Amino acid sequence: MIPARYAASRFPAKLMQDLSGKPVIVRTYEAAVKTGLFDKVYVVTDSNTIYDTITAEGGEAIMSKKEHDCGSDRIAEAVTEMDVDIIVNVQGDEPFTDRESLAQVIEVFKSDTEKEIDLASLMVRITDEEEINNPNTVKVIVDNRSFALYFSRSPIPYPRAKNEKTVYYKHKGIYAFRKEALMDFQRLPMLQLESTEKIEAIRYLEYGKKIKMVETTVTGIEIDTPEDLEKAQAAWR
């Protein structure tokens, strides 16, 4: 499932921006299909423009029936009547989505015989000081079994002990959900921490869900700003 809003606060209509001859959302859809990992790939959108663009390219799209504040809610509505076990959320602004990363989050559930994991997601180690302090970069800290402890726009952990070699991880916006965890998310109201940070993954933690984080070295390019689009254009060429 690829949630796709037309509006975006930092870069309006970013998913419809041209990336080497096709809109960003089409490139992302094609990348997800190309992995060969999924029974079905859908773009889930509130936009007639995005819906028509995907279907015109021969892709599959679902129109949201109501307004949603986040991608998880949008996907939950779309899969309510579907007979599925695991749903993978690929962000619409990641046209460089790769097979290796998606396979890693799916594998988490194949080896989870006790079914203790509600979600799986990706993190990548970051060392650039500007990125560590950038509030647009969501950071994550984990326990010794790689379960998420917290997500934040602030640098976490705070490096009080200056002689310690602090490791930082960026949260990559790819999730795999058990369907029941996604349905719970839709029913549960937003609490204070999620409201403060504006990070939907926090809602799962606030209600006791277990998120298994998988470290990857694949960084990709998330298109959040016009500058990101320029980087994507160069990388695509």
Number of C-alpha atoms within 10 A of each C-alpha: 28 26 25 26 21 16 13 13 9 11 16 15 14 23 26 17 17 15 20 13 8 13 18 25 27 24 21 23 26 18 17 25 16 13 14 12 13 13 7 11 21 18 26 24 26 20 16 11 11 24 19 14 18 21 14 10 11 9 17 16 22 19 16 18 11 8 10 16 9 15 20 21 19 25 26 21 17 20 15 13 8 8 8 11 9 17 21 22 20 25 23 27 25 26 26 20 26 17 15 12 20 22 13 18 23 20 12 18 21 9 9 11 9 7 10 12 18 21 27 24 27 25 24 18 16 16 12 10 9 9 15 20 15 14 14 13 18 23 27 25 21 15 11 6 8 13 19 22 15 17 24 24 18 17 22 19 15 10 12 8 8 8 7 8 8 13 12 20 23 24 23 26 17 19 23 26 23 18 21 13 17 23 18 14 20 17 10 11 10 17 12 12 16 18 12 9 15 15 15 19 22 23 20 20 17 14 14 10 19 17 25 25 27 19 19 14 12 16 16 14 16 19 22 18 14 14 11 13 21 13 13 21 13 11 11 11 7
